[in-house]
């Protein structure tokens, strides 16, 4: 029983990270029809920014700060200006293809400029286990869940209770009407890209101590985020959050009870089933489009 | 055939000239050059299949690499157990057609990015099967010493001979494809891409054609795989991971999706350009390649042939308007007189 509880908590920790990545993914889709196939690489890259900064002798907090700034500029603003804006008018699929090329570009750049090795990464809390109600729980997992939940609550609050957040939602729902109502649509879309950059950095700082910093680690993370976003529902943030947590728990339970070899297959079967039987996601609304 | 030559003399001349170059060029190249050209021919076949699914029928697929893998494993397993390559080809065609047909069903329900993710999942599942079913695929150890075929007692173990073998298949499949896209079937595929609703209302069985687009495209991936295994003589699951599907998709897009020659050009760039760049940029060739692809997509999302097409069209339009402009004063002069 206690091992089951441990598995679920580990699953929630993994799921919290998936949720952060999936939300960013869903936000970009809502704000500017961007299917970011490089989202996993966006999580891989900040860890290397931090490693380089720490390699120059900076303390953890300063390295983290620099990472946030670099990510906001490169993965937020420049990604939007240089790739998304020129590609957007060509349609959804060409833009998605361009992000596939971007994924290759980022992955290979890290491999060639830094290294192809996997590097250890400092964690926020010491890697010890604590006893909670008779169950051994890794302190790291608790820290991940707490940080992720705080981030999610803050984001939800921003979107629901501030003027800027409501303007962002209006922009996502109907950019034309939003523009008529005087909302600075362009600025709101840019803000969404910046929020995505912040989310991927948080995810990166949380996940890298567990999985190590490696140029190829974005592949699995990106795939998990797609699956989480689709299971939950592409057009609902709540969906992406629940999808992320659900996927994390399923992932860990599948590894323990199904087989380690086919662990990766379980989420994919769920994905195919959801797409075939409930394409709008478990919690999403149907997207209505004109022909 | 004769009609084609009469109607399109320039295209026929270019096709024959290219074929002549492809026949003569490898003699001047070394072993590695011949190997890369054979790889180009193989990947072109796979990309042509994806071009049918994506470029003509408009259904995105991230599973073409998996079909190359299925074909390669069928080819490797059968030929190492003493079966001839021809038998492997028949089995691969049947298997890939059936699986491709089944993979088409999700496309009847969902489109665009959802379809991308379904096919992407299939690709990952296929990779897991290649890696984990060791009794069949020998898992990560891979299958060694896959024999090259022997034709009428003549072995194709030299790269040059195998290249001509692959080129022959490329020519045969190109001719079939040429015939297919010009047949009523090809027209129906295009109708499906341009406006599925309208195609259906005009009596095109969109259901059948969507499934067919997937099945035929996937079969061509399988055929490419059957050639791939004896070409490299050793296979393990890694070349058939998701990256191959992405690469094949980029080949189709870079060349020009929906253009007959798109896959030839795309595969040429994807297979040979990195090797050529390697001489200049050492390790950075993939970075440079990805960057070039992004820049190309920004300027021309319809690929290189799309760019050529656009330039040709605008030149034709300019020439026509110049001709009109030249006409106008004469008419005025006539009116004045």
Interface residues (C-beta under 8 A of the other chain):
Chain A: X35 X83 X86 X87 X90 X91 X92 X93 X94 X96 X97 X98 X100 X101 X102 X104 X105 X108 X109 X112 X219 X223 X226 X227 X230 X261 X262 X264 X265 X268 X271 X272 X275 X276 X279 X291
Chain B: X60 X106 X109 X110 X112 X113 X114 X116 X117 X118 X120 X121 X122 X124 X125 X128 X131 X132 X197 X242 X246 X249 X250 X253 X283 X284 X286 X287 X289 X290 X291 X293 X294 X297 X298 X301
